Amino acid sequence: MIYESGRPDVEVPETTLHEYVLADAAERGDAPAIVVGDAITTYAQLAADVARVAAGLQGKGIARGDVVALIGGNSAAWAVAYHAILSTGGVVTPINPLLTPDEVAKQLTDSKAKLLIAMGPLVEPLTPAANESGVAEVISLEDSMELGEEGAAPEPVDVSPDDLAALPYSSGTTGAMKGVMLTHRNLVANIEQNQGMASLGPDDALVALLPFFHIYGQTVVLNHGLAKGAKIVVMPRFDFDGMLDIVESHGITRLHVAPPVVLALANAPQVTGRDFSKLGMVTSGAAPLDQDLADKAGDRIGVPVRQGYGMTELSPVTNWTPVEMADSVPAGSVGPLLPSTEARLVDPESGEDVAEGTEGELWIRGPQMMRGYLEKPEATAETITDDGWLRTGDIARIDSGGNYYIVDRLKELIKYKGYQVPPAELEAILISHPKVKDAGVIGVPDGDGEEIPKACIVCDGEVDADEVMAYVAERVAPYKKVRQVVVIDEVPKTASGKILRRVLRDEHGG
């Protein structure tokens, strides 16, 4: 059974992402595009900066199809560099600045990046990783803003909507990081689909607290907001009190967050007395949100708090609740399908559609679906069916109103504060410890409603849990750290050697 969106299909423009996002920028003139503290980048300035920096990148030899890595916190310069790269015909591979140099090197090598643009403090520590990966040059994000002559524009490049635009990295439904090939068409389509659910315009203001390197912040906040003329107020570093100040002083109309922010809205004392009168909705994504928590936060601030759903491989959004439907969509749901999006619920064992009202793996088809994983045809074939359905790895159900609920996860990824934590990566590190004979990693709830990595280890002799956690922490980004350790007699496995994580969760998930 194929489920469809109840909203009209969207028409995807035949254009590139940078042309689409910046189409009306010059005409918007002095209207604020990106605000960082007291610094305001107007739409006209944004368009001019992108053109000038793109010309400078062409001077450095960046051409159609070249991959440029971009690593840094949220800033106007990040947005300029992103669209300047696209304007040369290049492909952006965004990198999380929390990654270790070794992790960065893996992404640079796999993506075959030609140039690395990094925020100033990261240039020196990442230069050896870049050299090791064959990157031709490393420049600071700050210096990239000085590229090109004043008033310069890039040489015209024949870029197709079906060319790659972005190459974010995701674990998908397995533990290995893979380059997700997103075309200009994929990303433009998803903005149009989002617009069909939550119409943005020049009177809207958004807070960019979600990182731009993450596809959620990149598509839903930065590019959707700029494409429709909204004001984007950037938070280079998240601060809850600062976010509340911005919501009030800038009249924020849409707030996109991850579940920890909803928890703070529900419980933090400094929320009392704040003005949320301009705010139409709070949308939480990147990780599951508890329904009671969403209701509590919504009641407290007088604004509906609802969930969305998506994944990097889907550019990323497939489900979202429009403001006008907030009263009819339960807080525990991720909402209805976006326009031009189809879904199926499939029995993961048989591959057959489940009966109506029954839970099954969510399969998605639509113009926002990735081309595939970079140079990984087997992984692509495991995720995308021959007839064009993307297996999400999530178990879902649909209610009679067309609202979707994510109820379980087939894939083994742990979601910590919206970041993907592959258990297999942590297990490989754990068993390299001289006292750890075997390991299985599971996600367990903590007191804040988050999912944290817990290591179940088999030891050779006595071992200190803090020592094991420190050993892992030295080798991974902070969000991947193991946060609990338990010593067990044996890691349960199938006959083929696959870890039975469900058994581990049943026995040690408390």
N, C-alpha and C positions, 0 to 999 in steps of 0.2 A: 504494500500500500504506500503510495506516494502522497505525502502531506505538502501542501503549498501554503504560502503566505496569504493572508486574507487581504493584503494591501496591494494596490496596483503595481505592476512591474515598473521598473525604472528603465529609462533609455540611457545606456552608457555612452558618453561622448567619445568620438574617435579622436582622442588626443592623448598627450603624454601627461604624466602627473605634474611636472613643474609648470607646464603651460596651463593646465587646468587650475592648479592652486593659485597661480600668480596672474591669471588672465585679466582680472580687473584691478590689480594692485596699484598700477600707476594712476589710474583714474580715481582711486580712492584717496589719493593725495595725502593730506596731513592726518587722516584718521589713524588712530593708534593701532598698530598691528601686534607688536610684542612689547610688553612693559616689564622691565626688570628693575625693581626699586624705583628710583627717580628717573631712570633712563628709559626713553620712549623711542622705539623704532617705528616710524610711520610706514604706511603701506607703500608710499612712493619711494621712501628710502630703502625699504626691503627689496623692492624690485630692482632698484639701481645697484644695491650691494650684491645681489645675486648675479646680475649680469656682469659686473666688474670682476668679481671673484671667479666666475666661470671663465672669463677671458684669461685671467691669470693662470688658472688650472690648465687651460689649453696650451698656454706658454710653457708649462711644465711637461707637456706631452700627453696629458690625459685626453683620451679619445673614446669614441663609441665602443662600448663593451668592456672598457677597463674598469677594474674593481678598485674602489677607494675605501679604505677603512676609516671610520669616524668614531672617535671615543672621547666622551666628555659629558659633563653634567648639562642640565637644561640651560640654554642661553640663546640670545638672539644670534650669536655667532654660529651656534650649532645649526640653527634653522637655515641660515644663509649658506653654510658649507654644504648642507644636505641638498638644497635645491640647486646650488651651483654645480655640484657634481652631476646631478641629473641633467642639467642644461648642456653639459659637454657630451652627453650620450653615455656617461659613465654609470656605474652601478655602485650604490652605497651598501657597504656591509657595516651596520652599526654594532658597536661593541660596548658591553657593560664595563664601566670604569672600575667596578669592584673585582674584576677578574685578575688573577695572578698573571705575571709576565708569561709563564709557561702556557696558561690557558689562552692568553692573547695570541701567543705564537702559533698555537694550533689553529685558531680561526684565520689568522693571516695566511698561513701556509695552505690550508684547505681552500680558502677563497681565491688564492693567487692574487692577493692585493698588490697593486703597483705602488700605492702611496698610502701613508698613514698620517691622518690629521688627528692630533691628540691635544687635549687641554694641557696647558703649560707644565704643570707639575708632573705630568706623566711622560713627557718627552724623554727625559734622561733615563728613567727606569725601563721604558719600553723600547728604547733604541736597540739594545742587544737582541731582543725578541724579534724586532723588525729585520735586523740584519740577518739573523738566523733563518728567517722565513723568506728571504729573497726580496723584501720590499725595497724599492729603489731609493726612497727618500722618506724622512719623517719631518713634518713641520708642525709647529704648534697651532692650535686653533686660533690663538690670538694673532699670530703672524699671517694666518690664512686670510684674515680680514684686510690685510694690506696688499693682497695680490691684485694685479690689474691696475691700469691707469684710471684716473677719475673719468667717468663718463664712458668707459669702455664697455663693449658688448662682445659676447662670444661669436665666433664664426658659426654660421648656420650648420646644424648637424641633422642628418636625415634619421630621426629616431622613430621607430614604429611603436604604436601602443602595445604591441606584443613583445617588445624588447624587455629584458630584465630592468627593473628599477631598483629594487631593494633585495638584499641577501642577508636577512637576519638569521640567526642560528637558533635552532630549537632541538629538543630531544624527541619531539614528536610522540609516538606511542612506544618508543624504545629508549634505552639509556644513552645511546651514542649521539653526540651533537652533530647536527646536519645543517647544511645551508639550505634555507627555504627560498626557492626561486619565485619571487613575486614580480609580476610584470606591471607596467604602467596601467594596463587595462584592469588588472586585479584590484589595484589600489584606488583608482578612480571609481571603479564600480562600487567598492565598499563605501566610499564617501557618499556617493549618490544614494546607496541603499540606506545608510545611516540618516541622510537628510530626509529620506522618505518616512523615517520613524520619529525624528527629532529635528524639525526644521530650524536651522540656525540662520541668523542674519546679522547685519551691522549693529543692531541694538543689543546683541548678546555679548556676554563677557564670560570667559572661562578661566579657571585656575590650572596652570600647567604644573601640577605637583607630581603627576605620573611621569616617569623618565621618558625622554624622547627616544632613547635607544630601544625601548620596549615598544612593540608594535601597537599596544593599546594607547599609550601616550602619543605615539607618532601619527597614527591614523585618526583616532577619535578626537584628540584634542588639537594637536598642531595643524595637521593638514586639513581636517574638516573645518576647523575654526577659521584658518586663513582663507580657505576657498570661498567661504561665505561671508567674509568681511568682519568677523567677530574680533573682539579685543582679547588677547591672550596674555594673562598676567603670570609671569614665570616665577617659580620658586626654585632657585638653584639648589637649595638644600631644604628638605622638608622640615617644617616647624609648625606644630599644630596651632599654637597661639597666632603665629604669623598668618596661617591660612585663614583663621577666623577674622583677623584684621582685614585681609584682602577681600573676603566675602562681603564684609560690611562696606569698606571704603570704595570698592570698585563696582558694587552692585552686581555681584556674580549671579548669573542666571542659570548656569548648568555646572554641576560639580561632579567630576568623574574621579572615583577613588578606588582603593582596595579595602578589603574588610577591616584592617586595623584602624582605619580612619572612622569607619562606621562605629566601631567599638568606642572610640574616643567621643564621638558625637553623642553616644548613648549615655556615657558615664562621666566624662570629664567635667569638673565643677565650673571651669571657665566658659562653658557653653551657655550657662544661665545668663539671660539678659541680652544676648547677642541678637542682632537684627538679620533675619533670614528672609525678609519680605520680598526681595527681588529673585530669590532662588526658586526655580520651578520644580527641580527634581535633583536628587542625589542618585547617581548610578554607580553601583559597585560591580567590579569585574576582576579578572585575573585569578580569582580563587573563590571557592564556595562561601556563601554568606548565610549564617543562621537566620531563620525566619523571625524568631522571637527578638533577636538583636536588631534586625532591620526595622521591625515594628516599634521597638522601644526608641530607637534613634529617631525615626520618623515622627512619632508622637511628641518627642521632646522638642524638636526644632520646628514642628509644624509644616514639614515638607516631606512628600513621599520619598522613601528610600527603596529602590528596586534594583534587581540584578540584571546584568547582561551576560552573554555567553559568546565565546569564540575561541580561537586559537591562532597562533602565528600562521599556520598553514592556510588560514581562511581570511587573512588580511586585516583584521582578525575577526570581525563581528558576524554572527549569524542570528542572534536573538537579542531583543532589546524592547523595553517597555516605553511607548510614547507617553508623554505627560498626560494626555487626555484619557489614557486608558489605565492610569494608575489605580483608580478605585476598583477596577474589575480584574486586575492582575494581582494575585497574592504575592506577598513579599518573598515567599519561598520559591517562587518560580523565576526562571531566567527570561520569561516573557515569550511573546510570539515570534515567529520567523520574520526576518527582514524581507522586504520586497525582493522579487526575483530569486528567492531561495527555496529550494525543495529539501525535504527530509524523508528519511525512512527509519524505522526502528526494526532492527534485525537481530535474530538469534545468533550470537557469535559462534555457536557450535555448528549449527546447520547451514547458516547463511540465508535462511528463509525469513521473510517478514513475519513478525510476531502478530498475534491477534490484537485487534483494537482494544486499547485500555491496558495492554500488557507492556511490561518493561523490556527494552531491548537496546542494543548498541545503536547510538545515533550516527546515521550516515547523512552527509550533507552534499548537495550539488548546487552550484551557482557560479556566477561570473567572478566571485571573489576568491575562488579556489586556486591555490598555487599551481604552478606548472609542474612542480615535483621537487625532489631533493637533488642538490648539486652533485652530479657525477655519482649518484647512488641509485641506479635503476632498480635494484632489488628492494631497497627500502621504499622507493616510490611505488613499486608494484604491490608491496604489502599494505600501503596506505590508500592508494587510489585504485578502484576497480576498473576493469576493462570498459565498463559503460559509464565511467566518469563520476562515481560516487567516492567521497572521501570518508574513510572510516575514522571517526573521532577518537575511539577508544573510551568513550564515556557511555555509561548506561543511563538511559533517560526514559521518561514517560510523558504522555501528553494528556491534559485534561479536556473536558468537553468544550472548553472555551478556546482551545488552540494554544494554551500556555504550556511551555515545556519545563520539566523538572529534571535536574541532573541528580541522580540518586546513588551512583557508584562509579567507580573508575576501573575499566579493564586494564588500561595502561598503568604502569608501575610508578610513574613519576610522583614525587612528593612536591606539593605546592607550598612554599614558605614565603609569606608576604608577597605573593604574586609571582615569585621566581620559580623556575623549574629546577628541581634537585633530582638528578638521576641516581637512584640507588646503586646501579651497577658501577658507576664511577666511584662512589664512596667505598663500595665493597672491594674494588680493586686496590684502593689505597690501604684499606684496613688489613687485607691479607699480606701486604708488603711489610707490615709491622713484624718484627722478629718473634714476638710472643703470640701473635694471632694466627691460628691454624685455619680458621674458616669464619665467614661473616655473612650475615644477611641484614639488610637495612630496610626499615619500614617507616612509614609516617604515622605519628601518634599525635593526638590532640594535646595542647598545653592549656594553661589556665586562661589564655586570652583569645581562645577560639582559633588559634593558628594550628597548622600541622607542622611538626618538627621532625627531623631525622633522628631515629633511634637505632643504634647498632646492637645487634644480637650476635655476640662473638663466641667462638670456641677458642680456648686459650691453651697454650703450652706452658703450664706453670702459673704462678701468680701474676696478675697484671692490674695496674691501677687505672680506674676508669678515666680519671682526669688526664693521665698520661696518654691514653688512647685518643681522647678528644683533642688534646693539644697536637698530637702527631698528625691527625687529619687536618686540623685548622691551619697548620703550616703549609699545606699543600693545595688548598682550595680557596675560592672566594669566600668572604665571610658568611654569605647567606647559605652556603652549602655545608657549613660546619655540622658535625654530629653533636647533638645536644643532650643525648642520653645514651648510656651504655649498660647493657646487661650481659652477664656471662651465662651461656647455656651449654648443654652437653653436646647438642648436635643441631645443625641447620637442616630443617626438613626440606627434602628435594624430591622431585619426580624421578622416575627411572632414567630419564634422559639427562638428569643433572640440573634441571631448572628449579630455582628456589621457590618453595611454596610460601609466598608472602602472606597469603590468606591465613595459613596455619600459624605463622609467626605473629600476625596481628591478633588472632584469637587468643594465643597463649601469652603474648608479651605486649599487647597494645595498650595496656592500662597505664 
